[in-house]
Amino acid sequence: MPRRPPPRRLLLPLPQLPDELKQNRLTLTAILKSREPLRYSPAGIPILNCRLVHQSEQVEAGLPRSVTCEIPAVAVGEVAKVLHSKQPETEWQFTGFLATKRRFETAELHIVEIKETPRAGPQDT
């Protein structure tokens, strides 16, 4: 019996928001857990995929909560070269935005800036 294609999802248009409500910025202190080899796009732009691990204590509903998460991340351009020079298992402050390649996939952090963490002091800069 021939396989039937999966049912198509009805994609609803996203609501149009005013520019001041269109915010997608994330700053995260995390450990560079792992990184893939530096690669280049067909246009010669450096790209580096990596994984970040964050651990902290946050307050939720007035109660302390221990938070641990691991997220995929990607750096493009000069930021990819900078990230490639960093040693795994070191802590940094990453700033970027969340995006997916396709709708309904897991989001990844697109890193646009890397800084030393305030409490860590100089690392392998």
Secondary structure by P-SEA (a helix, b strand, c coil): cccccccccccccccccccccbbbbbbbbccccccccccccccbbbbbbbbbbbbbbbbcccbbbbbbbccccccccaaaaaaaaccccbbbbbbbbbbbcccccbbbbbccccccccccccccc
